[in-house]
Amino acid sequence: MGVEHAAFAAGDVYIDFPYEEVFFRFEKATGKVFRKFYGEAAETEIPRDNNLYAEGTIAGTEVTADLYAKGRPRRVYELSRK
């Protein structure tokens, strides 16, 4: 897993990091990085040295722009009551 360094030189990069339920988008033209959590439509700009982004580039998977735009639903966890 992880994203090859060459991908960042080639163009925009879209990353899915399911462990933290987050997507990242690297915009080559500006060098900006954006983050979008599962279940959310809006993205926010983050610093390139963001720790979660660094983890995503190492352990995440490169995906298509369409999947990034579509997003994924947030998982729902139920706490059992005993």
N, C-alpha and C positions, 0 to 999 in steps of 0.2 A: 504494500500500500504506500501511500504518500504520493506527492506530486513531483514529477521530474523538474529539475531546475530549467531545463530547456523549454518547458511549457510557458514559463513566464516571459521568456525572450520572444516566443512565437506570437503571442497575442493575449487577449483577455483570458483569464482562467477562472473557472467556477469549481468550487470545492464543496463536497458534502462531508460533514463530520458527524455521523450519526451518534457517536458516543455522547456528544454534548448537545445533540439535536439542533445543529446550526449549519448554515451555509455561509460561504465566503465568496466574494467576487473581487478579483484583482483586475483593475482597469489599466491596461498597458499604456495607453496614450497619456494618462495623467500620473500613473504610479499609485493611485489611490486604492484603498481596500475598503470593502463594504461587508457588513455582517447582517444576516437575516436568520432569526430563530425559526424553528419549525412552528407552524401554526400562525405565523405572522406574515402579512403582505408587504409591510414596509421594511426597508433596509436602512441601516445607519452607517455612516462613515466611521472607521476606526483607525487608530494609528497603525502603521506597518509593523511596529515592534510590539504589538499586542500579543500577550502570551497565549491566549486561546487560538489566535490566528496561527501562531507558530506551531502549536500542537496540531492544528488542522492540516497544515501543509505537510507535516510529517506522517500523521496517522489517518488523514482523510483520503477521499477518493475524488479524482477529477470527474466532473459531470458536465452535461450539456447546458447551454444557456436556457433551453426550454425547461429542463428539470429545475434549474435554479428559479426561474420565473414562476413555475407552477408551485414549487415548494412541497413540503410534506406536512401531514398533520402531526400535531404534538401528541405524544403518547400520554395515555391517562393511566395513572397508577392508583390503585385502590388499596387502602390500608385495611387489613383484616382486623376485625374486632373480636376478641375472644374473652 
